[in-house]
């Protein structure tokens, strides 16, 4: 018996364009019946070969698959390991397989560890579980005994999108031929050249940290409802969306306000009769605000959602969806400070108005996501 153990030392979350690392250990545990007098040739275990590669599967809704023209690929060109997928799925990305070893022999109690490193392509789609389209990533580790079937160990990973513009700018900066002069003073530290990924992450941090307050006057046919202020338009996974409502400018009573964090999933197929769109809600803020001068919006962004991205098949955008319940009933006017009593009306005529405000949602540092989302970073396979 041989045990195969795959570990992700840096977590299961990666950015597109990042190099992942996975340690693969092959262990031959000693048998209870094994004695020291037995020769190694009688008890050793052998494997002919082992390889690893990254697969990204794309699963589509049946209607999307029909508009897509029934495209179905069960084996990616140049892939050494077979992939079992259903009729509505295909292999979207497959890296070239890397050989871990050939002809491995292990004595009882002996183990051997190999490190698999691979760069996730920059143009890869992110991990995504939508209603119309799903993208799923796995590291596929295959091995085989002589004259036996291939055994596969699949290690799920999550890939976050990195804005293509940021990555292209970062690559251009790294390819700049301008060379910095080496300091003549030997006590001065020479700064290590940053990689394109590090530069892109710094640019992303600058974009999402920049405060740029914008105010919006909310009105309906009867007049002003409120003024809403959003402190910035761009956010990272795990951040809080913070805004304020100012009702002192209102000429119409606002009874309650609700704000939802929503993503809009839209197919990009040219041969489709009409774009298929799905709206998915991930968080909600609700406040009964009658009589308020001000109230505050705090809406956390979950770590498990997928930031903005676009592929040939689907695009994903984010927005804040507002619902205001208003009324022109005069009985809703609250008494002044001199009055001590207020009789609420028995009936109130209300109207509901909706409004959506687009926002930009970016990825964050993968370790932050990995720490906030529980996942198994160790996967095992037993070969008998």
C-alpha positions as CSV (number, residue, x, y, z in Angstrom):
1,X,0.0,0.0,0.0
2,X,1.1,3.5,-0.8
3,X,-0.3,6.7,0.6
4,X,-0.3,9.9,-1.5
5,X,-0.6,13.1,0.5
6,X,-1.0,16.5,-1.2
7,X,-0.5,19.7,0.9
8,X,-1.0,23.4,0.0
9,X,1.5,25.1,2.4
10,X,0.3,28.6,1.4
11,X,-3.4,27.9,1.5
12,X,-5.9,27.0,-1.3
13,X,-6.5,30.6,-2.6
14,X,-4.4,32.1,-5.4
15,X,-4.5,35.0,-7.8
16,X,-4.5,34.6,-11.6
17,X,-0.9,34.9,-12.7
18,X,0.4,33.7,-9.4
19,X,2.7,30.6,-9.0
20,X,1.1,28.0,-6.7
21,X,3.0,25.4,-4.7
22,X,1.9,22.0,-3.7
23,X,3.9,19.3,-1.9
24,X,3.2,15.7,-2.9
25,X,4.4,13.0,-0.5
26,X,4.4,9.3,-1.4
27,X,4.6,7.1,1.7
28,X,4.9,3.3,2.1
29,X,3.7,2.6,5.7
30,X,5.1,-0.6,7.2
31,X,2.9,-3.6,7.3
32,X,2.1,-5.2,10.7
33,X,3.3,-8.5,9.3
34,X,6.6,-7.1,8.1
35,X,9.7,-8.5,9.9
36,X,13.2,-7.2,9.8
37,X,14.5,-10.4,8.4
38,X,12.4,-9.9,5.2
39,X,14.5,-8.6,2.3
40,X,13.6,-5.3,0.8
41,X,12.9,-6.8,-2.6
42,X,10.1,-8.8,-1.1
43,X,8.2,-5.9,0.5
44,X,9.1,-2.7,-1.4
45,X,6.4,-0.9,-3.3
46,X,6.9,0.7,-6.7
47,X,5.2,3.3,-8.9
48,X,5.9,3.7,-12.6
49,X,5.4,7.5,-12.8
50,X,3.5,10.5,-11.3
51,X,2.6,13.8,-12.8
52,X,0.6,16.9,-11.9
53,X,-1.3,19.7,-13.8
54,X,-4.0,22.3,-13.2
55,X,-7.4,21.9,-14.7
56,X,-10.2,24.5,-14.9
57,X,-13.7,23.1,-15.7
58,X,-16.5,25.2,-17.0
59,X,-20.0,24.1,-16.2
60,X,-22.9,25.8,-17.9
61,X,-26.7,25.9,-17.6
62,X,-28.5,23.7,-20.2
63,X,-29.9,26.8,-22.0
64,X,-26.5,28.5,-22.1
65,X,-24.9,25.2,-23.3
66,X,-27.5,25.1,-26.2
67,X,-26.7,28.7,-27.2
68,X,-23.0,27.9,-27.0
69,X,-23.5,25.4,-29.8
70,X,-23.2,22.2,-27.8
71,X,-19.4,22.7,-27.3
72,X,-18.1,19.9,-25.2
73,X,-14.5,18.8,-24.7
74,X,-13.7,15.8,-22.6
75,X,-9.9,15.8,-23.1
76,X,-7.9,19.0,-23.4
77,X,-5.2,18.8,-26.2
78,X,-1.9,17.8,-24.7
79,X,-3.4,16.6,-21.4
80,X,-2.0,13.4,-20.1
81,X,-4.7,12.8,-17.5
82,X,-8.2,12.1,-18.5
83,X,-11.0,14.3,-17.3
84,X,-14.5,13.1,-16.6
85,X,-17.1,15.8,-17.1
86,X,-20.8,15.9,-18.0
87,X,-22.5,17.0,-21.2
88,X,-22.8,20.7,-20.1
89,X,-19.1,21.0,-19.1
90,X,-15.7,21.5,-20.8
91,X,-12.1,21.9,-19.9
92,X,-11.5,25.7,-20.0
93,X,-7.8,25.7,-18.9
94,X,-5.3,22.9,-18.6
95,X,-1.6,23.5,-18.0
96,X,1.1,21.2,-19.4
97,X,1.6,18.1,-17.2
98,X,4.8,18.1,-15.2
99,X,6.5,14.8,-14.4
100,X,7.2,14.3,-10.6
101,X,9.2,11.1,-11.0
102,X,9.7,7.9,-13.0
103,X,10.2,4.5,-11.4
104,X,9.8,5.2,-7.7
105,X,10.6,2.4,-5.2
106,X,9.8,2.7,-1.5
107,X,10.8,0.4,1.3
108,X,8.5,0.0,4.4
109,X,8.4,3.2,6.4
110,X,10.1,5.2,3.6
111,X,8.6,8.3,2.1
112,X,9.5,10.7,-0.7
113,X,8.3,14.3,-1.2
114,X,8.1,16.3,-4.4
115,X,7.2,19.9,-4.9
116,X,4.9,20.9,-7.7
117,X,5.0,24.5,-8.8
118,X,3.0,26.0,-11.6
119,X,2.0,29.5,-12.7
120,X,-1.8,30.0,-13.2
121,X,-2.2,31.7,-16.6
122,X,-2.9,35.4,-16.5
123,X,-5.9,35.2,-18.7
124,X,-7.6,32.3,-16.7
125,X,-11.2,32.8,-15.5
126,X,-11.6,33.0,-11.8
127,X,-13.3,30.4,-9.6
128,X,-17.0,31.1,-9.8
129,X,-20.2,29.4,-8.8
130,X,-23.0,31.2,-10.6
131,X,-26.5,30.3,-11.7
132,X,-25.7,30.2,-15.4
133,X,-21.9,29.4,-15.4
134,X,-19.5,27.8,-13.0
135,X,-15.7,27.7,-13.1
136,X,-14.0,25.1,-10.9
137,X,-10.2,24.6,-10.4
138,X,-8.3,21.5,-9.3
139,X,-4.8,20.3,-9.2
140,X,-4.9,16.8,-10.7
141,X,-2.2,14.5,-9.5
142,X,-1.9,11.1,-11.4
143,X,0.2,8.1,-10.7
144,X,0.3,4.5,-11.9
145,X,1.7,1.1,-11.0
146,X,3.0,-1.1,-13.8
147,X,0.2,-2.9,-15.6
148,X,-2.4,-1.1,-13.4
149,X,-5.0,1.7,-13.8
150,X,-4.1,5.3,-13.4
151,X,-5.1,6.7,-9.9
152,X,-6.0,10.4,-9.6
153,X,-5.9,12.7,-6.6
154,X,-7.8,16.0,-7.2
155,X,-7.0,19.0,-5.0
156,X,-9.5,21.8,-5.2
157,X,-8.1,25.4,-5.3
158,X,-9.7,28.8,-5.6
159,X,-8.5,31.4,-8.2
160,X,-9.2,35.1,-7.7
161,X,-9.3,37.5,-10.7
162,X,-6.7,40.2,-11.1
163,X,-7.7,43.2,-13.2
164,X,-6.1,42.7,-16.6
165,X,-5.2,46.4,-16.9
166,X,-3.4,46.3,-13.5
167,X,-1.4,43.2,-14.6
168,X,-0.5,44.7,-18.0
169,X,0.7,47.9,-16.4
170,X,2.7,45.9,-13.9
171,X,4.4,43.8,-16.6
172,X,5.2,47.0,-18.6
173,X,6.9,48.5,-15.5
174,X,9.0,45.4,-15.0
175,X,10.0,45.4,-18.6
176,X,11.1,49.0,-18.5
177,X,14.7,49.1,-19.7
178,X,15.6,52.0,-17.4
179,X,18.2,50.7,-14.9
180,X,18.7,52.1,-11.5
181,X,22.3,53.0,-10.7
182,X,23.8,50.7,-8.0
183,X,24.6,52.8,-4.9
184,X,28.4,53.3,-4.4
185,X,28.0,53.1,-0.7
186,X,28.3,49.4,0.3
187,X,26.2,49.9,3.4
188,X,23.1,50.9,1.5
189,X,20.7,48.1,0.8
190,X,19.9,47.4,-2.8
191,X,16.2,47.1,-3.1
192,X,15.0,43.8,-4.6
193,X,13.2,44.2,-7.9
194,X,9.5,43.7,-7.5
195,X,7.6,41.1,-9.5
196,X,4.6,42.1,-11.8
197,X,2.2,40.4,-9.3
198,X,3.6,42.5,-6.4
199,X,3.3,45.7,-8.4
200,X,-0.3,44.8,-9.4
201,X,-1.3,44.1,-5.8
202,X,0.2,47.5,-4.7
203,X,-1.8,49.2,-7.4
204,X,-4.9,47.4,-6.3
205,X,-4.3,48.5,-2.7
206,X,-4.0,52.1,-3.9
207,X,-7.2,52.0,-5.9
208,X,-9.4,50.5,-3.1
209,X,-7.8,52.7,-0.3
210,X,-8.5,56.0,-2.1
211,X,-11.4,57.8,-0.6
212,X,-13.6,59.6,-3.2
213,X,-16.9,60.6,-1.6
214,X,-19.9,60.9,-3.9
215,X,-23.3,62.3,-2.9
216,X,-26.6,61.4,-4.6
217,X,-29.9,63.2,-4.2
218,X,-32.7,60.6,-4.1
219,X,-36.0,61.9,-5.5
220,X,-39.4,60.6,-6.6
221,X,-42.3,62.3,-8.3
222,X,-43.4,63.9,-5.0
223,X,-40.0,65.5,-4.1
224,X,-36.7,64.8,-2.3
225,X,-36.4,61.6,-0.3
226,X,-32.9,61.7,1.0
227,X,-29.3,62.5,0.2
228,X,-27.0,59.4,0.1
229,X,-23.2,59.7,0.4
230,X,-20.9,56.8,-0.5
231,X,-17.3,57.3,0.7
232,X,-15.6,55.4,-2.2
233,X,-16.7,53.4,-5.3
234,X,-14.1,50.6,-5.2
235,X,-13.8,47.8,-2.6
236,X,-11.9,44.6,-1.8
237,X,-13.2,41.3,-0.6
238,X,-13.9,41.4,3.1
239,X,-14.3,45.2,3.4
240,X,-17.3,47.0,4.7
241,X,-19.4,49.3,2.5
242,X,-20.0,52.4,4.5
243,X,-22.4,55.3,3.5
244,X,-24.7,57.8,5.1
245,X,-28.3,58.9,4.6
246,X,-29.3,62.5,5.2
247,X,-33.0,63.0,5.6
248,X,-32.8,66.7,6.6
249,X,-33.2,67.7,3.0
250,X,-36.3,65.5,2.4
251,X,-39.7,66.9,1.4
252,X,-41.2,63.4,1.4
253,X,-41.3,61.2,4.4
254,X,-39.1,58.1,4.2
255,X,-40.5,55.3,6.4
256,X,-37.8,52.7,5.8
257,X,-34.8,52.0,3.6
258,X,-33.3,48.7,2.5
259,X,-29.9,48.2,0.7
260,X,-28.8,44.9,-0.8
261,X,-25.4,43.9,-2.1
262,X,-26.1,42.2,-5.5
263,X,-24.1,40.8,-8.4
264,X,-25.4,40.8,-11.9
265,X,-24.4,37.7,-14.0
266,X,-24.9,38.1,-17.7
267,X,-24.0,35.8,-20.6
268,X,-21.9,37.2,-23.4
269,X,-22.8,34.7,-26.2
270,X,-23.3,36.4,-29.6
271,X,-25.6,33.7,-31.0
272,X,-28.0,33.9,-28.0
273,X,-31.4,35.4,-28.8
274,X,-31.1,37.7,-25.8
275,X,-28.5,38.0,-23.0
276,X,-29.5,35.8,-20.0
277,X,-29.2,37.7,-16.8
278,X,-29.4,36.6,-13.1
279,X,-29.4,38.9,-10.1
280,X,-28.0,37.3,-6.9
281,X,-28.2,39.0,-3.4
282,X,-25.4,38.4,-0.9
283,X,-26.2,40.9,1.9
284,X,-28.9,43.2,3.2
285,X,-29.2,46.3,5.3
286,X,-32.6,47.4,6.6
287,X,-33.5,50.4,8.8
288,X,-36.9,51.9,9.8
289,X,-35.9,55.6,9.5
290,X,-39.1,57.5,10.1
291,X,-38.2,60.6,12.1
292,X,-34.5,60.2,11.6
293,X,-32.3,63.1,10.5
294,X,-29.4,60.8,9.6
295,X,-28.6,57.1,9.5
296,X,-25.6,55.0,8.5
297,X,-25.2,52.1,6.1
298,X,-22.7,49.4,7.0
299,X,-22.7,46.4,4.6
300,X,-19.9,43.8,4.8
301,X,-18.6,42.1,1.6
302,X,-18.3,38.3,2.1
303,X,-14.9,36.7,1.4
304,X,-16.5,33.8,-0.5
305,X,-17.9,35.9,-3.4
306,X,-16.2,36.5,-6.7
307,X,-15.1,40.0,-7.7
308,X,-15.8,41.7,-11.0
309,X,-14.7,39.8,-14.1
310,X,-15.5,39.2,-17.7
311,X,-14.9,36.2,-20.1
312,X,-16.1,35.3,-23.6
313,X,-18.9,33.4,-21.9
314,X,-20.1,35.5,-18.9
315,X,-19.5,38.8,-17.2
316,X,-20.1,39.7,-13.5
317,X,-20.7,43.2,-12.1
318,X,-21.7,44.4,-8.6
319,X,-24.2,47.0,-7.4
320,X,-26.0,48.4,-4.4
321,X,-29.8,48.0,-4.7
322,X,-31.9,50.5,-2.8
323,X,-35.5,50.3,-1.8
324,X,-37.2,53.3,-0.2
325,X,-40.7,53.2,1.3
326,X,-42.1,56.7,1.2
327,X,-45.3,58.4,2.0
328,X,-47.0,61.8,1.5
329,X,-49.3,61.3,4.5
330,X,-49.3,64.5,6.6
331,X,-50.0,62.6,9.8
332,X,-46.5,61.2,9.6
333,X,-45.0,64.6,10.5
334,X,-43.4,64.2,14.0
335,X,-44.2,66.8,16.7
336,X,-41.8,69.6,17.5
337,X,-39.7,69.5,20.7
338,X,-42.4,71.6,22.6
339,X,-45.0,68.9,21.9
340,X,-44.9,65.8,24.1
341,X,-47.5,63.6,22.4
342,X,-47.9,62.2,18.9
343,X,-50.7,60.1,17.6
344,X,-49.7,57.8,14.7
345,X,-52.3,57.6,11.9
346,X,-54.3,54.4,11.7
347,X,-53.6,54.0,7.9
348,X,-50.7,55.2,5.8
349,X,-50.5,55.3,2.0
350,X,-47.0,54.3,0.9
351,X,-45.0,54.0,-2.3
352,X,-41.9,52.0,-2.9
353,X,-39.1,53.2,-5.2
354,X,-36.0,51.3,-6.2
355,X,-32.6,52.5,-7.3
356,X,-29.3,50.7,-8.2
357,X,-25.8,52.1,-7.8
358,X,-22.9,50.3,-9.5
359,X,-19.7,49.6,-7.5
360,X,-16.4,48.0,-8.3
361,X,-15.3,44.9,-6.4
362,X,-11.7,43.7,-6.5
363,X,-9.7,40.8,-5.2
364,X,-7.6,41.0,-2.0
365,X,-4.5,39.2,-0.8
366,X,-5.1,35.5,-1.1
367,X,-3.9,34.7,2.5
368,X,-6.7,37.0,3.9
369,X,-9.3,35.0,2.0
370,X,-7.8,31.7,3.0
371,X,-7.8,32.6,6.7
372,X,-11.5,33.7,6.5
373,X,-12.8,30.7,4.6
374,X,-12.5,27.2,6.1
375,X,-10.9,24.7,3.7
376,X,-9.0,21.5,3.8
377,X,-5.4,22.0,2.6
378,X,-4.4,18.3,3.0
379,X,-5.8,15.7,0.6
380,X,-5.0,12.0,0.6
381,X,-5.2,9.0,-1.8
382,X,-4.5,5.3,-0.9
383,X,-3.2,3.0,-3.6
384,X,-3.6,-0.7,-2.8
